[in-house]
């Protein structure tokens, strides 16, 4: 997989630069329900194939992703915890 292919998959599913696994799965289900020929509307089989291929590519990417458990990454994902650590000793704001 190339970076361009990864970006194309994100574009097909209508996702931004950051997405959770739950968001990826939800978006794929929405698109399949909307465009599937069996849904009672004039579905587009080619679009469904593209959506499913993009979904598969993103799942492969996510399953092979190496997560960072570094402290700086933790605080980037949990900004409220960074604030807590910054002001934990403050007599006014501290004390959970």
C-alpha beads as a LAMMPS data file, in Angstrom:
LAMMPS data file: protein, C-alpha beads

96 atoms
95 bonds

1 atom types
1 bond types

-500.0 500.0 xlo xhi
-500.0 500.0 ylo yhi
-500.0 500.0 zlo zhi

Masses

1 110.0

Atoms # bond

1 1 1 0.000 0.000 0.000
2 1 1 1.253 3.474 -0.826
3 1 1 0.468 6.724 0.966
4 1 1 -1.508 7.883 -2.090
5 1 1 -3.651 4.719 -1.917
6 1 1 -4.237 5.309 1.785
7 1 1 -5.331 8.882 1.091
8 1 1 -7.647 7.666 -1.693
9 1 1 -9.246 5.194 0.729
10 1 1 -9.855 8.012 3.220
11 1 1 -11.371 10.122 0.460
12 1 1 -13.697 7.329 -0.685
13 1 1 -14.977 6.840 2.855
14 1 1 -15.133 10.576 3.499
15 1 1 -12.826 10.480 6.511
16 1 1 -10.365 13.103 7.691
17 1 1 -6.721 12.804 8.710
18 1 1 -7.654 11.238 12.044
19 1 1 -10.319 8.594 12.559
20 1 1 -10.991 5.941 15.133
21 1 1 -11.631 2.338 14.221
22 1 1 -15.238 2.853 15.283
23 1 1 -15.580 5.832 12.906
24 1 1 -14.119 3.819 10.028
25 1 1 -16.527 0.930 10.609
26 1 1 -19.527 3.224 11.050
27 1 1 -18.784 5.165 7.867
28 1 1 -18.388 1.974 5.816
29 1 1 -21.732 0.662 7.074
30 1 1 -23.440 3.985 6.282
31 1 1 -22.135 4.017 2.726
32 1 1 -23.017 0.381 2.075
33 1 1 -26.559 0.908 3.377
34 1 1 -26.951 4.006 1.232
35 1 1 -25.574 2.658 -2.055
36 1 1 -26.145 -1.099 -1.973
37 1 1 -28.350 -2.323 -4.854
38 1 1 -30.423 -4.469 -2.475
39 1 1 -31.374 -1.400 -0.437
40 1 1 -34.265 -0.672 -2.797
41 1 1 -32.662 2.237 -4.580
42 1 1 -30.635 2.376 -7.763
43 1 1 -27.399 1.309 -6.098
44 1 1 -24.003 1.489 -7.691
45 1 1 -22.167 -1.867 -7.536
46 1 1 -18.890 -0.243 -8.574
47 1 1 -19.114 2.280 -5.739
48 1 1 -19.810 -0.522 -3.257
49 1 1 -16.699 -2.344 -4.483
50 1 1 -14.635 0.829 -4.008
51 1 1 -16.051 1.409 -0.525
52 1 1 -15.340 -2.166 0.533
53 1 1 -11.829 -2.071 -0.952
54 1 1 -11.093 1.203 0.843
55 1 1 -12.476 -0.231 4.075
56 1 1 -10.295 -3.330 3.738
57 1 1 -7.230 -1.220 3.092
58 1 1 -7.862 0.942 6.146
59 1 1 -8.452 -2.121 8.328
60 1 1 -5.152 -3.592 7.125
61 1 1 -3.391 -0.326 7.922
62 1 1 -4.956 -0.073 11.367
63 1 1 -4.230 -3.706 12.240
64 1 1 -0.560 -3.238 11.376
65 1 1 -0.259 0.150 13.085
66 1 1 2.217 0.322 15.929
67 1 1 0.731 2.250 18.775
68 1 1 2.862 4.573 20.806
69 1 1 2.495 4.318 24.546
70 1 1 4.970 7.112 25.142
71 1 1 4.051 9.750 27.710
72 1 1 3.931 12.605 25.179
73 1 1 1.567 10.589 22.931
74 1 1 -0.646 9.798 25.917
75 1 1 -0.994 13.485 26.746
76 1 1 -1.685 14.357 23.110
77 1 1 -4.567 11.869 23.092
78 1 1 -5.760 12.958 26.567
79 1 1 -5.317 16.738 26.828
80 1 1 -7.444 16.995 29.983
81 1 1 -4.957 14.739 31.772
82 1 1 -2.106 17.051 30.714
83 1 1 -3.970 19.972 32.290
84 1 1 -4.540 17.949 35.427
85 1 1 -0.835 17.150 35.683
86 1 1 0.042 20.798 35.070
87 1 1 -2.217 22.117 37.831
88 1 1 -2.390 19.131 40.211
89 1 1 -0.328 20.857 42.909
90 1 1 -2.241 24.116 42.699
91 1 1 -4.275 24.583 45.899
92 1 1 -7.198 26.064 43.973
93 1 1 -7.386 23.625 41.047
94 1 1 -5.732 20.491 42.389
95 1 1 -7.192 17.658 44.428
96 1 1 -9.328 15.467 42.202

Bonds

1 1 1 2
2 1 2 3
3 1 3 4
4 1 4 5
5 1 5 6
6 1 6 7
7 1 7 8
8 1 8 9
9 1 9 10
10 1 10 11
11 1 11 12
12 1 12 13
13 1 13 14
14 1 14 15
15 1 15 16
16 1 16 17
17 1 17 18
18 1 18 19
19 1 19 20
20 1 20 21
21 1 21 22
22 1 22 23
23 1 23 24
24 1 24 25
25 1 25 26
26 1 26 27
27 1 27 28
28 1 28 29
29 1 29 30
30 1 30 31
31 1 31 32
32 1 32 33
33 1 33 34
34 1 34 35
35 1 35 36
36 1 36 37
37 1 37 38
38 1 38 39
39 1 39 40
40 1 40 41
41 1 41 42
42 1 42 43
43 1 43 44
44 1 44 45
45 1 45 46
46 1 46 47
47 1 47 48
48 1 48 49
49 1 49 50
50 1 50 51
51 1 51 52
52 1 52 53
53 1 53 54
54 1 54 55
55 1 55 56
56 1 56 57
57 1 57 58
58 1 58 59
59 1 59 60
60 1 60 61
61 1 61 62
62 1 62 63
63 1 63 64
64 1 64 65
65 1 65 66
66 1 66 67
67 1 67 68
68 1 68 69
69 1 69 70
70 1 70 71
71 1 71 72
72 1 72 73
73 1 73 74
74 1 74 75
75 1 75 76
76 1 76 77
77 1 77 78
78 1 78 79
79 1 79 80
80 1 80 81
81 1 81 82
82 1 82 83
83 1 83 84
84 1 84 85
85 1 85 86
86 1 86 87
87 1 87 88
88 1 88 89
89 1 89 90
90 1 90 91
91 1 91 92
92 1 92 93
93 1 93 94
94 1 94 95
95 1 95 96
